[in-house]
């Protein structure tokens, strides 16, 4: 019986260590840039993503809902190392009723779903990338947005074509 309790105690101790490790990983794998919560790509973004673990993505906008938002191109991790922001997580800007214009920097090439769902006053999305954005990235990225009211401003014909494949009704201008 004594061995049984020792075994159970060891299991509980190991489980506690694992939980503390998970807590610390989640706590310290995040950083803030202004009013953005930026997270490492290895925080279970999407397994098929081409984003490596040295890059970061926008998880959530935590600001006071201004009309214009510019997403940062880079963010510093908890060690102070500057890393590229490469993606935007699902619902990162959802339900921001004041948002009218958002500028997405050139490094961002991956978009999860429903990023702007509920952003009823969104008028302009500026995509500063001239890279060919992953086609699948746009599958549901702009779902929940009235695209008849939104103008996309893009840098290249390739990005325009990628957008039009998923959103043929989109109003797209090349800069």
Backbone bond lengths (Angstrom), bond angles and torsions (degrees), N, CA, C in turn:
res aa  C-N    CA-C-N  psi(-1)  N-CA   C-N-CA  omega(-1)  CA-C   N-CA-C  phi
1 X - - - 1.448 - - 1.529 110.51 -
2 X 1.338 115.08 -37.75 1.455 120.16 179.83 1.529 110.52 -61.98
3 X 1.343 117.25 -41.58 1.462 121.59 178.54 1.529 111.60 -64.58
4 X 1.326 115.65 -36.23 1.462 120.22 179.06 1.529 110.74 -61.57
5 X 1.341 117.26 -46.34 1.465 120.78 179.59 1.526 111.49 -67.20
6 X 1.325 116.97 -34.57 1.465 120.51 176.33 1.529 109.96 -65.11
7 X 1.329 116.21 -41.33 1.463 121.13 178.21 1.533 110.70 -63.64
8 X 1.314 117.14 -46.49 1.475 121.75 178.60 1.527 109.94 -62.22
9 X 1.313 117.22 -41.65 1.465 121.16 177.74 1.519 111.68 -60.94
10 X 1.332 116.49 -41.74 1.470 120.74 178.65 1.525 110.68 -64.63
11 X 1.314 117.57 -41.34 1.473 121.80 178.42 1.528 110.24 -62.82
12 X 1.314 117.41 -45.31 1.465 121.55 179.05 1.526 110.28 -62.29
13 X 1.326 117.41 -42.03 1.462 121.68 179.23 1.531 110.88 -62.39
14 X 1.321 117.46 -46.32 1.469 121.52 179.36 1.529 110.49 -63.02
15 X 1.326 116.65 -42.86 1.467 120.22 178.29 1.528 110.66 -61.24
16 X 1.323 117.18 -40.39 1.467 120.78 178.45 1.524 110.71 -63.54
17 X 1.330 117.60 -41.96 1.467 120.90 177.66 1.528 111.37 -61.86
18 X 1.319 116.63 -42.41 1.469 120.60 178.79 1.525 110.13 -62.70
19 X 1.322 117.75 -44.93 1.470 121.05 -179.79 1.524 111.70 -63.76
20 X 1.318 117.59 -40.57 1.468 121.00 177.33 1.523 109.72 -63.65
21 X 1.331 117.31 -41.80 1.463 121.13 177.79 1.512 112.15 -61.23
22 X 1.321 116.73 -43.64 1.471 120.41 177.80 1.521 110.13 -63.45
23 X 1.321 117.52 -43.18 1.466 121.06 179.14 1.527 110.95 -59.77
24 X 1.338 116.50 -48.62 1.462 119.94 -178.76 1.518 111.53 -65.59
25 X 1.319 118.07 -37.86 1.466 121.30 178.30 1.526 109.82 -60.86
26 X 1.317 116.53 -49.40 1.462 119.80 -179.05 1.517 111.66 -66.37
27 X 1.318 117.12 -36.18 1.454 120.46 -178.98 1.525 111.47 -68.88
28 X 1.313 117.99 -42.94 1.451 120.63 -172.83 1.522 114.59 -98.37
29 X 1.313 117.95 0.27 1.466 120.25 176.75 1.521 110.12 -91.15
30 X 1.316 116.97 11.58 1.455 121.41 -177.85 1.520 109.59 -120.61
31 X 1.302 115.07 155.97 1.450 120.54 175.95 1.522 107.62 -146.18
32 X 1.285 117.28 164.28 1.463 120.64 178.25 1.521 108.82 -120.05
33 X 1.307 115.96 136.08 1.458 122.59 174.86 1.518 104.43 -123.78
34 X 1.310 115.91 104.05 1.457 117.95 -175.64 1.514 109.19 62.47
35 X 1.317 115.15 -118.49 1.458 119.94 -177.17 1.524 112.03 -107.95
36 X 1.320 116.87 22.55 1.456 122.15 -179.88 1.517 109.94 -108.54
37 X 1.327 115.96 141.87 1.457 119.78 168.37 1.525 105.69 -97.15
38 X 1.324 115.97 117.71 1.460 122.57 -177.71 1.524 107.58 -109.92
39 X 1.329 117.29 136.02 1.454 120.72 -176.98 1.525 110.50 -130.65
40 X 1.330 115.59 152.94 1.460 119.86 175.61 1.518 109.86 -63.63
41 X 1.311 116.20 148.19 1.459 121.31 179.69 1.521 112.38 -63.17
42 X 1.325 117.97 -25.08 1.456 118.19 -177.69 1.515 113.39 -79.00
43 X 1.308 118.30 7.80 1.462 119.84 175.07 1.527 109.26 -83.75
44 X 1.317 116.86 52.11 1.463 124.64 175.66 1.514 112.71 57.86
45 X 1.306 118.61 50.80 1.466 120.04 177.91 1.519 108.49 -64.65
46 X 1.292 117.80 -84.64 1.454 122.64 174.69 1.521 104.76 -147.14
47 X 1.300 116.89 130.86 1.456 120.10 -172.91 1.516 112.98 -61.08
48 X 1.332 118.04 -31.08 1.461 119.92 -177.76 1.526 112.15 -86.57
49 X 1.308 117.28 2.62 1.463 121.26 -177.86 1.522 111.07 -65.50
50 X 1.323 115.52 146.60 1.462 120.11 177.52 1.525 111.42 -89.58
51 X 1.308 117.12 4.10 1.455 120.92 -179.02 1.521 108.68 -77.86
52 X 1.336 116.82 128.13 1.460 118.04 -179.18 1.524 110.80 -90.17
53 X 1.326 115.85 175.16 1.462 119.71 -172.01 1.518 114.19 -78.28
54 X 1.315 119.05 6.30 1.455 120.62 175.92 1.517 110.88 -99.93
55 X 1.310 116.71 3.97 1.453 121.03 -178.25 1.519 109.59 -114.71
56 X 1.307 115.00 166.03 1.449 119.93 -173.88 1.518 109.68 -128.89
57 X 1.324 115.77 167.60 1.451 120.02 176.40 1.522 110.09 -143.92
58 X 1.314 116.08 159.67 1.459 122.25 -179.89 1.525 107.58 -79.51
59 X 1.313 115.81 121.53 1.462 119.96 178.44 1.526 111.07 -93.43
60 X 1.321 116.51 -40.58 1.466 119.62 -174.58 1.518 109.82 -158.18
61 X 1.324 115.50 143.05 1.456 120.54 170.84 1.514 106.81 -94.55
62 X 1.332 116.69 126.71 1.463 121.06 -174.84 1.517 112.58 -115.82
63 X 1.312 116.46 17.58 1.454 120.58 -176.20 1.515 113.36 -80.55
64 X 1.311 114.07 -170.16 1.462 121.78 -175.94 1.523 112.33 -93.96
65 X 1.323 116.84 24.36 1.463 122.97 176.44 1.520 114.08 61.38
66 X 1.331 118.22 60.20 1.460 119.50 175.02 1.524 110.11 -73.79
67 X 1.330 115.72 170.31 1.461 120.60 179.23 1.519 111.75 -74.10
68 X 1.327 117.95 -31.75 1.463 122.37 -176.34 1.524 110.22 -123.20
69 X 1.328 115.81 131.78 1.461 121.42 179.33 1.521 108.53 -129.26
70 X 1.334 116.06 135.57 1.461 122.33 172.76 1.527 106.67 -116.51
71 X 1.315 116.42 118.99 1.459 120.80 179.56 1.527 108.71 -75.11
72 X 1.325 118.22 136.49 1.468 119.95 179.71 1.530 111.43 -67.65
73 X 1.326 115.60 145.15 1.466 121.21 178.47 1.524 111.19 -79.58
74 X 1.334 116.22 -31.75 1.462 121.78 -178.76 1.520 109.44 -135.61
75 X 1.324 115.10 159.60 1.463 121.29 175.60 1.520 108.09 -144.91
76 X 1.319 116.15 150.73 1.468 120.74 176.77 1.519 109.00 -92.80
77 X 1.325 115.22 136.74 1.453 119.09 176.20 1.526 109.75 -80.37
78 X 1.334 117.06 -175.99 1.463 120.59 -176.17 1.516 112.42 -65.78
79 X 1.339 117.65 -15.40 1.464 121.61 177.42 1.518 112.22 -94.55
80 X 1.324 117.08 -1.05 1.454 121.17 -179.53 1.521 114.10 87.29
81 X 1.328 117.43 5.10 1.465 121.66 178.48 1.521 109.43 -80.23
82 X 1.324 115.95 128.30 1.457 119.93 -179.69 1.528 109.82 -79.73
83 X 1.328 116.16 132.46 1.462 121.86 -177.60 1.529 109.58 -132.30
84 X 1.327 115.62 152.05 1.461 121.33 178.59 1.525 110.28 -73.01
85 X 1.322 116.22 141.11 1.456 121.86 171.23 1.523 105.31 -90.01
86 X 1.337 117.73 120.12 1.462 122.00 -171.90 1.514 114.55 -114.49
87 X 1.326 118.91 -9.90 1.453 119.05 -176.82 1.514 112.42 -154.80
88 X 1.335 114.36 170.22 1.466 121.72 177.28 1.520 107.22 -127.37
89 X 1.310 115.42 127.31 1.465 122.32 -177.37 1.529 111.18 -76.77
90 X 1.318 116.65 156.90 1.465 123.05 179.76 1.528 111.22 -53.94
91 X 1.307 115.36 136.20 1.473 124.71 175.75 1.529 113.62 60.21
92 X 1.313 117.51 24.55 1.469 121.29 -177.81 1.525 112.46 -59.11
93 X 1.321 117.69 -32.85 1.465 121.34 -178.69 1.528 111.74 -119.07
94 X 1.301 117.71 12.86 1.463 122.48 -174.31 1.525 112.33 -55.83
95 X 1.320 113.91 141.78 1.466 123.68 175.14 1.519 114.48 63.40
96 X 1.319 117.38 24.08 1.462 121.27 174.19 1.530 106.63 -85.15
97 X 1.305 116.63 94.18 1.475 122.38 -172.62 1.523 113.46 -69.77
98 X 1.327 118.56 -20.86 1.467 121.03 -178.68 1.526 113.49 -89.73
99 X 1.320 117.48 -16.13 1.464 121.54 -173.25 1.530 111.58 -64.08
100 X 1.347 114.91 123.59 1.467 120.93 177.01 1.521 111.65 -113.67
101 X 1.336 117.08 -38.92 1.461 121.31 -177.27 1.519 109.86 -133.81
102 X 1.329 115.55 135.29 1.460 120.39 174.27 1.519 108.38 -130.88
103 X 1.338 115.17 135.48 1.461 121.28 177.75 1.522 108.33 -110.98
104 X 1.327 115.19 123.02 1.457 122.07 -177.68 1.525 107.77 -108.27
105 X 1.347 118.56 120.02 1.467 121.11 -173.57 1.529 113.37 -68.47
106 X 1.315 114.23 168.65 1.463 120.93 -173.69 1.522 114.24 -63.57
107 X 1.305 118.89 -26.89 1.460 119.86 -176.46 1.508 114.94 -75.06
108 X 1.312 118.29 -18.08 1.463 120.53 -174.92 1.522 109.86 -81.27
109 X 1.334 114.46 118.81 1.461 119.70 -178.29 1.527 112.36 -126.96
110 X 1.319 117.98 0.18 1.456 120.31 -178.33 1.522 109.70 -126.49
111 X 1.323 115.96 129.97 1.459 122.00 -178.83 1.520 109.06 -128.33
112 X 1.325 116.63 129.84 1.460 119.97 172.17 1.527 108.23 -89.42
113 X 1.311 117.79 -178.40 1.458 122.67 -172.53 1.517 115.83 -78.87
114 X 1.312 114.17 155.62 1.469 124.18 170.89 1.526 113.49 54.46
115 X 1.303 116.78 36.26 1.462 121.43 -176.46 1.522 111.78 -57.51
116 X 1.329 116.40 -40.37 1.468 120.62 -174.52 1.526 112.69 -113.90
117 X 1.307 118.03 20.21 1.466 120.97 -178.90 1.527 110.06 -57.47
118 X 1.312 116.04 130.65 1.455 120.78 179.44 1.515 114.37 83.72
119 X 1.334 117.74 2.68 1.478 121.52 175.64 1.530 107.01 -85.85
120 X 1.313 115.55 76.06 1.464 122.20 -169.71 1.521 114.61 -66.50
121 X 1.319 118.22 -20.67 1.467 120.89 -178.09 1.526 113.27 -104.24
122 X 1.321 117.04 10.02 1.461 121.02 -179.60 1.528 109.98 -63.53
123 X 1.342 115.76 126.50 1.465 121.72 -177.78 1.520 112.73 -115.73
124 X 1.346 117.46 -36.97 1.460 120.71 -172.59 1.524 111.02 -136.63
125 X 1.341 115.17 131.51 1.459 121.93 173.33 1.519 106.32 -121.11
126 X 1.335 116.04 115.16 1.461 121.42 -179.41 1.527 107.73 -100.30
127 X 1.335 115.62 114.48 1.466 121.66 177.69 1.516 107.46 -102.68
128 X 1.325 117.04 105.79 1.465 120.74 -174.58 1.522 113.82 -84.31
129 X 1.311 117.69 2.84 1.460 120.09 -179.84 1.519 111.23 -81.95
130 X 1.321 115.61 145.02 1.458 119.15 170.27 1.523 109.66 -112.91
131 X 1.328 115.39 6.25 1.463 120.74 174.42 1.522 108.78 -73.84
132 X 1.309 114.78 155.64 1.459 118.15 173.40 1.520 106.17 -78.38
133 X 1.305 115.38 113.16 1.462 120.88 -178.11 1.521 108.37 -76.26
134 X 1.320 115.96 143.15 1.461 119.58 -179.95 1.520 109.82 -52.87
135 X 1.313 116.23 125.07 1.464 122.05 -178.99 1.525 110.90 -53.81
136 X 1.317 116.18 -44.96 1.461 119.91 -177.87 1.519 112.33 -65.60
137 X 1.317 117.08 -20.80 1.459 119.92 -179.80 1.514 112.27 -63.55
138 X 1.321 116.79 -28.87 1.458 119.73 -177.15 1.525 113.33 -90.55
139 X 1.328 118.07 0.05 1.459 120.37 -175.82 1.521 112.73 -47.55
140 X 1.316 116.60 -53.53 1.466 120.22 -177.46 1.525 112.50 -127.99
141 X 1.313 117.58 11.28 1.464 120.78 -175.55 1.521 112.92 -56.90
142 X 1.323 117.05 -38.34 1.461 120.24 -175.44 1.527 112.38 -109.95
143 X 1.334 116.90 17.01 1.461 120.31 174.52 1.526 108.55 -63.21
144 X 1.300 116.37 143.70 1.456 120.56 -179.04 1.514 113.00 86.45
145 X 1.342 116.97 4.89 1.465 122.14 178.17 1.520 107.60 -113.32
146 X 1.328 116.84 134.61 1.464 120.83 176.04 1.524 108.01 -77.73
147 X 1.328 116.41 94.13 1.461 121.06 -174.52 1.523 113.21 -67.45
148 X 1.316 117.68 -14.96 1.465 119.95 175.52 1.527 110.52 -67.52
149 X 1.326 117.38 -22.37 1.468 122.09 -179.17 1.524 113.25 -99.55
150 X 1.340 117.49 -4.04 1.464 121.26 -173.26 1.525 110.76 -109.77
151 X 1.340 115.39 138.22 1.461 121.57 172.14 1.521 108.11 -109.84
152 X 1.327 115.89 126.98 1.460 121.87 172.83 1.519 107.49 -93.07
153 X 1.318 116.86 131.87 1.462 121.68 173.43 1.523 105.64 -113.96
154 X 1.344 115.97 117.78 1.463 120.86 -174.18 1.522 110.61 -122.69
155 X 1.331 115.56 166.86 1.461 122.08 -175.70 1.525 113.78 -94.14
156 X 1.333 118.14 -20.36 1.461 118.27 -173.85 1.523 112.09 -147.20
157 X 1.314 114.12 162.05 1.462 121.67 176.50 1.531 110.59 -64.79
158 X 1.335 117.36 -34.42 1.467 120.99 179.38 1.525 111.67 -61.64
159 X 1.313 116.43 -44.30 1.465 120.11 179.28 1.528 109.63 -66.82
160 X 1.319 116.98 -40.56 1.470 121.08 177.71 1.529 110.42 -58.58
161 X 1.322 116.91 -47.00 1.464 120.86 -179.99 1.520 111.74 -62.81
162 X 1.323 116.93 -39.77 1.462 120.59 178.51 1.522 110.43 -62.47
163 X 1.313 116.74 -43.73 1.470 120.75 177.71 1.523 111.19 -62.78
164 X 1.323 116.79 -45.89 1.463 120.69 -176.35 1.528 112.61 -64.22
165 X 1.319 117.89 -27.99 1.469 119.70 177.89 1.524 111.34 -61.25
166 X 1.308 116.68 -39.05 1.467 120.43 -179.56 1.515 112.90 -93.29
167 X 1.316 117.31 -28.51 1.464 121.27 -174.95 1.526 109.58 -132.46
168 X 1.334 117.94 74.08 1.468 120.40 -176.30 1.525 113.27 -62.00
169 X 1.308 117.98 -21.16 1.463 121.82 -179.81 1.526 113.05 -85.40
170 X 1.330 117.39 -2.51 1.471 121.08 -174.85 1.524 112.00 -69.27
171 X 1.332 115.34 143.40 1.461 122.79 173.99 1.525 106.38 -91.65
172 X 1.342 116.67 112.62 1.465 120.72 -173.97 1.517 109.95 -125.41
173 X 1.332 115.21 129.38 1.462 121.50 176.70 1.521 108.65 -118.07
174 X 1.343 115.48 140.22 1.461 119.82 175.01 1.511 108.22 -93.93
175 X 1.305 116.15 131.05 1.463 122.67 -177.82 1.497 111.17 -71.18
